[in-house]
Amino acid sequence: MQDMCINCGKCYMTCNDSGYQAIEFDAETHLPTVTDSCTGCTLCLSVCPIPECIQMVRRTTPAAPKRGVPFDQTERFMKTRFPLLSQ
Protein backbone atom coordinates (compact mmCIF):
# COMPACT_ATOMS: atom_id res chain seq x y z
CA MET A 1 0.00 0.00 0.00
CA GLN A 2 2.75 2.48 0.86
CA ASP A 3 4.21 2.36 -2.64
CA MET A 4 0.84 2.71 -4.36
CA CYS A 5 -1.05 5.18 -2.14
CA ILE A 6 -1.47 8.66 -3.66
CA ASN A 7 -2.65 10.22 -0.36
CA CYS A 8 -6.01 11.27 -1.78
CA GLY A 9 -7.70 10.67 1.58
CA LYS A 10 -10.81 9.05 0.10
CA CYS A 11 -10.45 5.97 2.32
CA TYR A 12 -10.11 8.15 5.40
CA MET A 13 -13.07 10.39 4.53
CA THR A 14 -15.35 7.47 3.72
CA CYS A 15 -14.46 5.58 6.89
CA ASN A 16 -14.79 8.70 9.01
CA ASP A 17 -18.09 9.80 7.45
CA SER A 18 -19.60 6.33 7.88
CA GLY A 19 -18.98 6.50 11.62
CA TYR A 20 -16.36 3.78 11.89
CA GLN A 21 -13.35 6.11 12.19
CA ALA A 22 -10.96 3.20 11.80
CA ILE A 23 -8.42 4.97 9.56
CA GLU A 24 -5.90 7.53 10.79
CA PHE A 25 -3.19 9.38 8.89
CA ASP A 26 0.41 9.01 9.99
CA ALA A 27 1.77 12.47 10.86
CA GLU A 28 5.15 11.84 9.24
CA THR A 29 4.36 9.78 6.13
CA HIS A 30 0.80 11.06 5.56
CA LEU A 31 -0.20 7.48 4.79
CA PRO A 32 -3.45 6.00 6.06
CA THR A 33 -3.14 3.62 8.99
CA VAL A 34 -5.90 1.18 9.90
CA THR A 35 -6.74 0.89 13.61
CA ASP A 36 -8.27 -1.98 15.57
CA SER A 37 -11.67 -0.35 15.08
CA CYS A 38 -11.82 -1.70 11.51
CA THR A 39 -14.88 -3.91 10.99
CA GLY A 40 -13.97 -5.04 7.49
CA CYS A 41 -16.89 -3.22 5.84
CA THR A 42 -14.75 -2.58 2.68
CA LEU A 43 -16.00 0.99 2.19
CA CYS A 44 -12.40 2.18 1.92
CA LEU A 45 -11.73 -0.44 -0.73
CA SER A 46 -14.73 0.66 -2.77
CA VAL A 47 -13.64 4.32 -2.98
CA CYS A 48 -9.90 3.87 -3.49
CA PRO A 49 -8.94 5.04 -7.01
CA ILE A 50 -5.85 2.81 -7.14
CA PRO A 51 -6.61 -0.84 -7.98
CA GLU A 52 -5.18 -3.30 -5.44
CA CYS A 53 -3.83 -0.51 -3.24
CA ILE A 54 -5.96 -1.67 -0.30
CA GLN A 55 -5.85 -5.35 0.52
CA MET A 56 -8.26 -6.80 3.05
CA VAL A 57 -6.75 -9.28 5.50
CA ARG A 58 -8.38 -11.59 8.00
CA ARG A 59 -8.48 -10.25 11.56
CA THR A 60 -6.44 -12.06 14.16
CA THR A 61 -8.84 -11.00 16.93
CA PRO A 62 -12.63 -10.72 16.75
CA ALA A 63 -14.06 -7.24 16.22
CA ALA A 64 -16.12 -6.10 19.19
CA PRO A 65 -19.04 -3.88 18.13
CA LYS A 66 -18.93 -0.43 19.68
CA ARG A 67 -22.55 0.45 19.12
CA GLY A 68 -25.95 -0.89 19.99
CA VAL A 69 -27.04 -2.64 23.15
CA PRO A 70 -24.90 -5.51 24.45
CA PHE A 71 -26.75 -8.80 24.09
CA ASP A 72 -26.76 -9.49 27.83
CA GLN A 73 -28.52 -6.15 28.45
CA THR A 74 -31.20 -6.46 25.74
CA GLU A 75 -34.03 -7.60 28.02
CA ARG A 76 -33.45 -4.81 30.55
CA PHE A 77 -33.20 -2.27 27.70
CA MET A 78 -36.50 -3.39 26.20
CA LYS A 79 -38.29 -3.20 29.55
CA THR A 80 -37.08 0.32 30.29
CA ARG A 81 -37.46 1.76 26.78
CA PHE A 82 -40.60 -0.04 25.67
CA PRO A 83 -42.59 -0.92 28.80
CA LEU A 84 -45.78 -1.78 26.88
CA LEU A 85 -43.98 -4.43 24.83
CA SER A 86 -42.72 -6.23 27.91
CA GLN A 87 -46.18 -6.77 29.45
N, CA, C and O atoms as a GROMACS GRO file, in nm:
protein
  348
    1MET      N    1   0.082  -0.120   0.000
    1MET     CA    2   0.000   0.000   0.000
    1MET      C    3   0.086   0.126   0.000
    1MET      O    4   0.053   0.222  -0.069
    2GLN      N    5   0.194   0.127   0.075
    2GLN     CA    6   0.275   0.248   0.086
    2GLN      C    7   0.330   0.293  -0.048
    2GLN      O    8   0.339   0.413  -0.074
    3ASP      N    9   0.365   0.200  -0.134
    3ASP     CA   10   0.421   0.236  -0.264
    3ASP      C   11   0.314   0.285  -0.360
    3ASP      O   12   0.344   0.362  -0.451
    4MET      N   13   0.191   0.241  -0.341
    4MET     CA   14   0.084   0.271  -0.436
    4MET      C   15  -0.004   0.389  -0.394
    4MET      O   16  -0.063   0.454  -0.480
    5CYS      N   17  -0.014   0.416  -0.266
    5CYS     CA   18  -0.105   0.518  -0.214
    5CYS      C   19  -0.068   0.657  -0.266
    5CYS      O   20   0.048   0.697  -0.264
    6ILE      N   21  -0.170   0.730  -0.314
    6ILE     CA   22  -0.147   0.866  -0.366
    6ILE      C   23  -0.193   0.972  -0.265
    6ILE      O   24  -0.199   1.091  -0.298
    7ASN      N   25  -0.225   0.930  -0.145
    7ASN     CA   26  -0.264   1.022  -0.036
    7ASN      C   27  -0.386   1.108  -0.071
    7ASN      O   28  -0.392   1.225  -0.034
    8CYS      N   29  -0.482   1.050  -0.141
    8CYS     CA   30  -0.601   1.127  -0.178
    8CYS      C   31  -0.696   1.145  -0.059
    8CYS      O   32  -0.775   1.239  -0.057
    9GLY      N   33  -0.687   1.055   0.039
    9GLY     CA   34  -0.770   1.067   0.158
    9GLY      C   35  -0.912   1.014   0.144
    9GLY      O   36  -0.992   1.026   0.237
   10LYS      N   37  -0.944   0.955   0.029
   10LYS     CA   38  -1.081   0.905   0.010
   10LYS      C   39  -1.114   0.794   0.108
   10LYS      O   40  -1.227   0.787   0.159
   11CYS      N   41  -1.019   0.706   0.136
   11CYS     CA   42  -1.045   0.597   0.232
   11CYS      C   43  -1.073   0.654   0.370
   11CYS      O   44  -1.166   0.610   0.438
   12TYR      N   45  -0.995   0.752   0.409
   12TYR     CA   46  -1.012   0.815   0.540
   12TYR      C   47  -1.147   0.884   0.551
   12TYR      O   48  -1.219   0.866   0.649
   13MET      N   49  -1.182   0.964   0.450
   13MET     CA   50  -1.307   1.039   0.453
   13MET      C   51  -1.428   0.946   0.456
   13MET      O   52  -1.523   0.970   0.530
   14THR      N   53  -1.423   0.841   0.376
   14THR     CA   54  -1.535   0.747   0.372
   14THR      C   55  -1.551   0.675   0.505
   14THR      O   56  -1.662   0.662   0.556
   15CYS      N   57  -1.442   0.628   0.560
   15CYS     CA   58  -1.446   0.558   0.689
   15CYS      C   59  -1.493   0.652   0.800
   15CYS      O   60  -1.574   0.614   0.884
   16ASN      N   61  -1.443   0.772   0.799
   16ASN     CA   62  -1.479   0.870   0.901
   16ASN      C   63  -1.626   0.911   0.889
   16ASN      O   64  -1.697   0.918   0.990
   17ASP      N   65  -1.671   0.937   0.767
   17ASP     CA   66  -1.809   0.980   0.745
   17ASP      C   67  -1.910   0.870   0.776
   17ASP      O   68  -2.024   0.898   0.813
   18SER      N   69  -1.868   0.744   0.762
   18SER     CA   70  -1.960   0.633   0.788
   18SER      C   71  -1.974   0.605   0.937
   18SER      O   72  -2.061   0.529   0.978
   19GLY      N   73  -1.889   0.667   1.018
   19GLY     CA   74  -1.898   0.650   1.162
   19GLY      C   75  -1.802   0.549   1.221
   19GLY      O   76  -1.794   0.535   1.343
   20TYR      N   77  -1.728   0.479   1.136
   20TYR     CA   78  -1.636   0.378   1.189
   20TYR      C   79  -1.510   0.442   1.246
   20TYR      O   80  -1.462   0.402   1.352
   21GLN      N   81  -1.456   0.540   1.176
   21GLN     CA   82  -1.336   0.612   1.219
   21GLN      C   83  -1.221   0.516   1.251
   21GLN      O   84  -1.156   0.527   1.355
   22ALA      N   85  -1.199   0.422   1.160
   22ALA     CA   86  -1.096   0.320   1.180
   22ALA      C   87  -0.967   0.349   1.104
   22ALA      O   88  -0.873   0.271   1.110
   23ILE      N   89  -0.962   0.461   1.032
   23ILE     CA   90  -0.842   0.497   0.956
   23ILE      C   91  -0.788   0.629   1.009
   23ILE      O   92  -0.862   0.726   1.024
   24GLU      N   93  -0.660   0.631   1.036
   24GLU     CA   94  -0.590   0.753   1.078
   24GLU      C   95  -0.479   0.780   0.980
   24GLU      O   96  -0.435   0.690   0.908
   25PHE      N   97  -0.432   0.904   0.975
   25PHE     CA   98  -0.319   0.938   0.889
   25PHE      C   99  -0.194   0.954   0.973
   25PHE      O  100  -0.195   1.022   1.076
   26ASP      N  101  -0.087   0.890   0.930
   26ASP     CA  102   0.041   0.901   0.999
   26ASP      C  103   0.094   1.043   0.981
   26ASP      O  104   0.099   1.094   0.869
   27ALA      N  105   0.133   1.107   1.089
   27ALA     CA  106   0.177   1.247   1.086
   27ALA      C  107   0.302   1.267   1.002
   27ALA      O  108   0.319   1.373   0.941
   28GLU      N  109   0.390   1.169   0.999
   28GLU     CA  110   0.515   1.184   0.924
   28GLU      C  111   0.502   1.144   0.778
   28GLU      O  112   0.546   1.217   0.689
   29THR      N  113   0.442   1.028   0.751
   29THR     CA  114   0.436   0.978   0.613
   29THR      C  115   0.311   1.022   0.539
   29THR      O  116   0.305   1.014   0.417
   30HIS      N  117   0.210   1.068   0.613
   30HIS     CA  118   0.080   1.106   0.556
   30HIS      C  119   0.012   0.989   0.488
   30HIS      O  120  -0.069   1.007   0.397
   31LEU      N  121   0.044   0.868   0.532
   31LEU     CA  122  -0.020   0.748   0.479
   31LEU      C  123  -0.130   0.703   0.574
   31LEU      O  124  -0.117   0.718   0.696
   32PRO      N  125  -0.238   0.648   0.519
   32PRO     CA  126  -0.345   0.600   0.606
   32PRO      C  127  -0.300   0.478   0.686
   32PRO      O  128  -0.227   0.392   0.636
   33THR      N  129  -0.344   0.474   0.811
   33THR     CA  130  -0.314   0.362   0.900
   33THR      C  131  -0.446   0.310   0.954
   33THR      O  132  -0.528   0.386   1.005
   34VAL      N  133  -0.466   0.180   0.943
   34VAL     CA  134  -0.590   0.118   0.990
   34VAL      C  135  -0.575   0.083   1.138
   34VAL      O  136  -0.474   0.026   1.179
   35THR      N  137  -0.677   0.117   1.217
   35THR     CA  138  -0.674   0.089   1.361
   35THR      C  139  -0.752  -0.040   1.390
   35THR      O  140  -0.809  -0.101   1.300
   36ASP      N  141  -0.754  -0.079   1.515
   36ASP     CA  142  -0.827  -0.198   1.557
   36ASP      C  143  -0.978  -0.181   1.547
   36ASP      O  144  -1.052  -0.278   1.562
   37SER      N  145  -1.023  -0.060   1.521
   37SER     CA  146  -1.167  -0.035   1.508
   37SER      C  147  -1.223  -0.082   1.374
   37SER      O  148  -1.345  -0.079   1.354
   38CYS      N  149  -1.138  -0.125   1.284
   38CYS     CA  150  -1.182  -0.170   1.151
   38CYS      C  151  -1.276  -0.290   1.164
   38CYS      O  152  -1.245  -0.387   1.233
   39THR      N  153  -1.391  -0.282   1.097
   39THR     CA  154  -1.488  -0.391   1.099
   39THR      C  155  -1.484  -0.474   0.972
   39THR      O  156  -1.553  -0.575   0.961
   40GLY      N  157  -1.405  -0.430   0.875
   40GLY     CA  158  -1.397  -0.504   0.748
   40GLY      C  159  -1.512  -0.474   0.655
   40GLY      O  160  -1.547  -0.558   0.572
   41CYS      N  161  -1.571  -0.357   0.665
   41CYS     CA  162  -1.688  -0.322   0.584
   41CYS      C  163  -1.654  -0.302   0.436
   41CYS      O  164  -1.744  -0.308   0.352
   42THR      N  165  -1.530  -0.279   0.404
   42THR     CA  166  -1.475  -0.258   0.268
   42THR      C  167  -1.517  -0.127   0.203
   42THR      O  168  -1.503  -0.113   0.081
   43LEU      N  169  -1.568  -0.031   0.278
   43LEU     CA  170  -1.600   0.099   0.219
   43LEU      C  171  -1.475   0.166   0.165
   43LEU      O  172  -1.479   0.226   0.057
   44CYS      N  173  -1.365   0.157   0.237
   44CYS     CA  174  -1.240   0.218   0.192
   44CYS      C  175  -1.196   0.157   0.059
   44CYS      O  176  -1.150   0.227  -0.031
   45LEU      N  177  -1.211   0.027   0.048
   45LEU     CA  178  -1.173  -0.044  -0.073
   45LEU      C  179  -1.257   0.001  -0.192
   45LEU      O  180  -1.207   0.012  -0.304
   46SER      N  181  -1.384   0.028  -0.168
   46SER     CA  182  -1.474   0.066  -0.277
   46SER      C  183  -1.449   0.206  -0.330
   46SER      O  184  -1.485   0.236  -0.444
   47VAL      N  185  -1.387   0.294  -0.251
   47VAL     CA  186  -1.364   0.432  -0.298
   47VAL      C  187  -1.220   0.458  -0.341
   47VAL      O  188  -1.192   0.563  -0.399
   48CYS      N  189  -1.131   0.366  -0.314
   48CYS     CA  190  -0.990   0.387  -0.349
   48CYS      C  191  -0.972   0.389  -0.501
   48CYS      O  192  -1.014   0.294  -0.568
   49PRO      N  193  -0.911   0.494  -0.556
   49PRO     CA  194  -0.894   0.504  -0.701
   49PRO      C  195  -0.780   0.418  -0.757
   49PRO      O  196  -0.767   0.403  -0.878
   50ILE      N  197  -0.698   0.362  -0.670
   50ILE     CA  198  -0.585   0.281  -0.714
   50ILE      C  199  -0.617   0.133  -0.698
   50ILE      O  200  -0.630   0.085  -0.585
   51PRO      N  201  -0.630   0.059  -0.808
   51PRO     CA  202  -0.661  -0.084  -0.798
   51PRO      C  203  -0.555  -0.159  -0.716
   51PRO      O  204  -0.435  -0.138  -0.733
   52GLU      N  205  -0.602  -0.244  -0.628
   52GLU     CA  206  -0.518  -0.330  -0.544
   52GLU      C  207  -0.430  -0.254  -0.445
   52GLU      O  208  -0.337  -0.311  -0.388
   53CYS      N  209  -0.459  -0.127  -0.423
   53CYS     CA  210  -0.383  -0.051  -0.324
   53CYS      C  211  -0.420  -0.096  -0.182
   53CYS      O  212  -0.333  -0.110  -0.096
   54ILE      N  213  -0.548  -0.120  -0.161
   54ILE     CA  214  -0.596  -0.168  -0.030
   54ILE      C  215  -0.622  -0.316  -0.041
   54ILE      O  216  -0.696  -0.362  -0.129
   55GLN      N  217  -0.563  -0.390   0.049
   55GLN     CA  218  -0.585  -0.535   0.052
   55GLN      C  219  -0.646  -0.572   0.187
   55GLN      O  220  -0.589  -0.542   0.292
   56MET      N  221  -0.760  -0.637   0.182
   56MET     CA  222  -0.826  -0.680   0.305
   56MET      C  223  -0.757  -0.806   0.357
   56MET      O  224  -0.724  -0.896   0.280
   57VAL      N  225  -0.736  -0.810   0.487
   57VAL     CA  226  -0.675  -0.928   0.550
   57VAL      C  227  -0.766  -0.975   0.663
   57VAL      O  228  -0.841  -0.897   0.721
   58ARG      N  229  -0.757  -1.102   0.693
   58ARG     CA  230  -0.838  -1.159   0.800
   58ARG      C  231  -0.789  -1.106   0.935
   58ARG      O  232  -0.668  -1.098   0.959
   59ARG      N  233  -0.882  -1.072   1.022
   59ARG     CA  234  -0.848  -1.025   1.156
   59ARG      C  235  -0.790  -1.139   1.238
   59ARG      O  236  -0.827  -1.255   1.220
   60THR      N  237  -0.699  -1.105   1.326
   60THR     CA  238  -0.644  -1.206   1.416
   60THR      C  239  -0.722  -1.211   1.547
   60THR      O  240  -0.714  -1.308   1.622
   61THR      N  241  -0.798  -1.104   1.575
   61THR     CA  242  -0.884  -1.100   1.693
   61THR      C  243  -1.024  -1.059   1.649
   61THR      O  244  -1.038  -0.982   1.554
   62PRO      N  245  -1.127  -1.109   1.715
   62PRO     CA  246  -1.263  -1.072   1.675
   62PRO      C  247  -1.290  -0.923   1.696
   62PRO      O  248  -1.239  -0.862   1.791
   63ALA      N  249  -1.369  -0.866   1.609
   63ALA     CA  250  -1.406  -0.724   1.622
   63ALA      C  251  -1.522  -0.712   1.718
   63ALA      O  252  -1.627  -0.774   1.699
   64ALA      N  253  -1.505  -0.633   1.822
   64ALA     CA  254  -1.612  -0.610   1.919
   64ALA      C  255  -1.693  -0.489   1.875
   64ALA      O  256  -1.636  -0.381   1.858
   65PRO      N  257  -1.824  -0.503   1.854
   65PRO     CA  258  -1.904  -0.388   1.813
   65PRO      C  259  -1.903  -0.280   1.920
   65PRO      O  260  -1.907  -0.309   2.040
   66LYS      N  261  -1.898  -0.155   1.875
   66LYS     CA  262  -1.893  -0.043   1.968
   66LYS      C  263  -2.020   0.040   1.959
   66LYS      O  264  -2.020   0.160   1.988
   67ARG      N  265  -2.127  -0.024   1.919
   67ARG     CA  266  -2.255   0.045   1.912
   67ARG      C  267  -2.366  -0.055   1.943
   67ARG      O  268  -2.344  -0.176   1.945
   68GLY      N  269  -2.483  -0.003   1.967
   68GLY     CA  270  -2.595  -0.089   1.999
   68GLY      C  271  -2.598  -0.127   2.146
   68GLY      O  272  -2.521  -0.075   2.228
   69VAL      N  273  -2.687  -0.217   2.178
   69VAL     CA  274  -2.704  -0.263   2.315
   69VAL      C  275  -2.638  -0.400   2.328
   69VAL      O  276  -2.666  -0.489   2.247
   70PRO      N  277  -2.551  -0.419   2.427
   70PRO     CA  278  -2.490  -0.551   2.445
   70PRO      C  279  -2.598  -0.658   2.464
   70PRO      O  280  -2.700  -0.632   2.527
   71PHE      N  281  -2.575  -0.774   2.409
   71PHE     CA  282  -2.676  -0.880   2.409
   71PHE      C  283  -2.725  -0.912   2.550
   71PHE      O  284  -2.844  -0.935   2.569
   72ASP      N  285  -2.635  -0.914   2.646
   72ASP     CA  286  -2.676  -0.949   2.783
   72ASP      C  287  -2.761  -0.840   2.849
   72ASP      O  288  -2.816  -0.863   2.957
   73GLN      N  289  -2.772  -0.723   2.788
   73GLN     CA  290  -2.852  -0.615   2.845
   73GLN      C  291  -2.979  -0.587   2.764
   73GLN      O  292  -3.050  -0.491   2.793
   74THR      N  293  -3.007  -0.669   2.664
   74THR     CA  294  -3.120  -0.646   2.574
   74THR      C  295  -3.253  -0.648   2.648
   74THR      O  296  -3.336  -0.559   2.628
   75GLU      N  297  -3.275  -0.748   2.733
   75GLU     CA  298  -3.403  -0.760   2.802
   75GLU      C  299  -3.429  -0.639   2.892
   75GLU      O  300  -3.539  -0.583   2.891
   76ARG      N  301  -3.329  -0.598   2.967
   76ARG     CA  302  -3.345  -0.481   3.055
   76ARG      C  303  -3.370  -0.355   2.972
   76ARG      O  304  -3.452  -0.271   3.010
   77PHE      N  305  -3.301  -0.342   2.859
   77PHE     CA  306  -3.320  -0.227   2.770
   77PHE      C  307  -3.463  -0.222   2.719
   77PHE      O  308  -3.526  -0.116   2.720
   78MET      N  309  -3.514  -0.335   2.674
   78MET     CA  310  -3.650  -0.339   2.620
   78MET      C  311  -3.754  -0.303   2.726
   78MET      O  312  -3.851  -0.234   2.697
   79LYS      N  313  -3.733  -0.349   2.848
   79LYS     CA  314  -3.829  -0.320   2.955
   79LYS      C  315  -3.830  -0.172   2.992
   79LYS      O  316  -3.936  -0.117   3.023
   80THR      N  317  -3.714  -0.109   2.991
   80THR     CA  318  -3.708   0.032   3.029
   80THR      C  319  -3.747   0.126   2.915
   80THR      O  320  -3.806   0.231   2.939
   81ARG      N  321  -3.716   0.089   2.792
   81ARG     CA  322  -3.746   0.176   2.678
   81ARG      C  323  -3.886   0.154   2.622
   81ARG      O  324  -3.951   0.248   2.575
   82PHE      N  325  -3.932   0.031   2.627
   82PHE     CA  326  -4.060  -0.004   2.567
   82PHE      C  327  -4.143  -0.084   2.668
   82PHE      O  328  -4.164  -0.204   2.650
   83PRO      N  329  -4.191  -0.019   2.774
   83PRO     CA  330  -4.260  -0.092   2.880
   83PRO      C  331  -4.385  -0.165   2.834
   83PRO      O  332  -4.418  -0.270   2.888
   84LEU      N  333  -4.456  -0.113   2.735
   84LEU     CA  334  -4.578  -0.178   2.688
   84LEU      C  335  -4.549  -0.310   2.617
   84LEU      O  336  -4.630  -0.403   2.621
   85LEU      N  337  -4.434  -0.319   2.553
   85LEU     CA  338  -4.398  -0.443   2.483
   85LEU      C  339  -4.362  -0.554   2.579
   85LEU      O  340  -4.374  -0.672   2.544
   86SER      N  341  -4.318  -0.521   2.697
   86SER     CA  342  -4.272  -0.623   2.791
   86SER      C  343  -4.383  -0.675   2.882
   86SER      O  344  -4.356  -0.754   2.972
   87GLN      N  345  -4.507  -0.631   2.859
   87GLN     CA  346  -4.618  -0.677   2.945
   87GLN      C  347  -4.683  -0.800   2.888
   87GLN      O  348  -4.778  -0.852   2.947
   0.00000   0.00000   0.00000
